[in-house]
Structures are given as structure tokens and as C-alpha cells.
Amino acid sequence: MASYHGPKARVQRRFGEVLIPRAKYQRILEKRGYPPGDHGKEKSFRSGRRSDYGMQLTEKQKLAYIYNIRESQMRSYFLRARRQPGNTGENMMRLLERRLDNLVYRAGFAATIWAARQLVSHGHITVNGEKVDLPSFQVNPGMTLGLSEKMRKNVHVVESVESQVYNLSYLSVDKNSLSATFTSMPERAEIPVPVTEQLIIEFYNRLA
């Protein structure tokens, strides 16, 4: 799927699980525990046996939605991960997790990945004191993320930092200075993304 900008709850209902950890989406799925659409109530999320291809496609779409990237970008990350030594699936997850817009979101500087991408694209994020406006920029261990002076006073940013959802071992957040340091490469078990990446690798391998 392409980078998504429509109703967030609708997509999560289609997948049948909360992919953005916010209370309102949890309430929506609890209240309307069936897929969207005119015939949604006639279905269940797990009715019938899905093909291997269907399960692989769903996992790929979930991952693209979580990181807000396009299909062409997803395939590019797969190819890069395959060229690296080690497990391709874990390599791909690390590449995605190290995206600048994602770490801005994980640090709590933005309430969603979509808002985080906007912060980066508009030039409000610094890396080691230098402005970086490329959402896909790969952050390396030891690099520190910061906010522009204007955004430090933004009420939405301040509220988001105070209600930071994630507490990750590889990302040290200083709420006083509104900065975050990427301290180490994450292990797969530390990355809070509910997908089975091996299915995604199988999806791309069958197209190779």
C-alpha cells in the first residue's frame, strides 16, 4: 500500500489489531470488532483460511503502514537488508527503526509517525546540532536528535513529549532538553512492531 493519509482507525479495523498504541484506537476496535465496510459485520478478522500469499501480503501492508512508507521504499529496504550479513528480516527491521522520522516519533516529539514526518520535512529536527529534513535519514548509534527553537515551545510537541508512549533501551530521551540519543542498534525483540517479518521476506523472495 502507498503512504497512507486517510482515517487511521479504518485501516487498523481492516487489519483487526491496534497498530498505533493510542487509547482511542483500542476503544474503537473493542466497540467495532469487525472489518470496515457495508458487509463488515458479516465477517470476522480470522474467518476462513488465508493463503500463504494473503498472509505475507497482509504483514507487508502492516509494516508499510506502521512506518508510513511506500511499496517502492519497502522493497528497497528489503534489498538493502538482503545485502547485509546476518538475518535479512532483522536487518530490515533495524533499517526501518533507524529512520529519522520513526525515531522522532518514538522519542515522543510527535504523537504519530505522520506528524513526525512533517516535523522532519519542515526542517524542525536536528541531528547532532545540524538540521536534517530527510525522513528516511539513517540514524547511527551516538547521534542525538533535537528540536528547532520554534518547536521547543509548541504546545503539541510539549504535550506529546510529556505523554511519551515508548520507553526503549536504545533511545535515551531527555525531556528537560527535549533531545533524544540513539544509543545502540536494537535487537529485534526490542522493536515494538507487531509483525512477522519472515512472512514479508518470503513475499519478496517469491517475486525475485
C-alpha positions, -999 to 999 in steps of 0.1 A, spaced: 0 0 0 11 36 -5 19 60 22 -14 64 40 -31 97 49 -68 86 54 -87 75 86 -63 57 109 -89 37 127 -103 23 95 -71 7 84 -65 -8 119 -100 -23 118 -92 -38 84 -61 -55 100 -80 -64 131 -55 -51 156 -42 -19 171 -10 -8 153 -8 27 167 -8 25 206 -34 51 214 -63 46 237 -89 59 212 -80 32 186 -82 5 213 -117 17 222 -128 17 185 -116 -19 179 -133 -30 211 -165 -13 202 -165 -23 165 -146 -56 164 -152 -63 127 -137 -50 94 -150 -17 79 -174 -16 50 -211 -24 43 -206 -61 50 -181 -58 78 -204 -72 104 -209 -104 83 -172 -111 86 -147 -118 113 -110 -110 113 -99 -146 112 -128 -162 93 -117 -188 67 -82 -199 59 -60 -173 42 -35 -184 16 2 -181 23 4 -152 -2 -25 -135 16 -8 -137 50 25 -124 35 8 -95 18 -10 -85 50 22 -85 70 39 -63 43 10 -39 43 10 -37 81 47 -29 82 44 -2 55 15 14 74 34 14 107 64 31 92 44 52 68 64 42 37 55 34 1 58 0 -16 89 11 -36 106 21 -3 97 -12 13 112 -32 -15 143 -10 -13 147 -18 24 143 -55 17 171 -54 -10 194 -34 13 188 -59 42 194 -89 20 229 -75 10 239 -72 47 253 -101 67 230 -118 91 193 -124 92 175 -104 64 143 -99 84 161 -85 114 183 -63 92 152 -49 75 136 -41 108 167 -23 121 169 -2 89 133 8 93 136 15 130 166 38 124 147 61 101 148 97 114 110 102 113 105 70 132 129 79 160 114 114 162 80 96 168 95 70 193 111 99 212 77 114 217 84 146 197 53 139 177 21 120 185 21 99 153 45 88 126 27 111 102 33 141 125 69 131 129 75 130 92 60 165 89 84 178 117 114 164 98 103 175 63 96 211 76 132 213 90 123 213 127 146 184 136 184 185 141 209 156 142 240 164 163 230 200 160 226 201 122 192 204 105 182 173 87 150 173 66 151 138 51 126 115 69 145 84 57 178 96 71 195 66 88 204 75 124 236 58 138 243 50 174 256 80 193 237 105 172 215 130 192 181 143 179 169 178 188 141 202 181 142 236 165 138 265 189 103 272 175 91 236 181 105 236 216 77 259 226 50 242 205 22 231 229 15 199 209 52 189 210 54 196 247 22 176 254 34 147 232 68 145 250 51 145 284 28 116 273 56 97 256 44 62 247 76 43 242 104 37 266 131 20 246 165 7 257 182 20 225 167 55 227 176 78 256 151 107 259 159 139 279 126 157 284 142 187 300 164 194 270 139 180 245 166 158 230 170 121 223 201 100 218 201 68 197 224 47 220 227 14 203 215 -9 175 182 -25 186 176 -62 189 145 -74 170 128 -83 203 132 -46 214 115 -31 184 78 -26 193 64 -36 159 37 -64 158 46 -81 125 61 -114 114 89 -101 92 98 -136 79 65 -136 60 75 -103 44 109 -117 34 90 -148 19 67 -124 0 97 -106 -17 116 -138 -23 88 -153 -43 89 -123 -66 126 -125 -71 
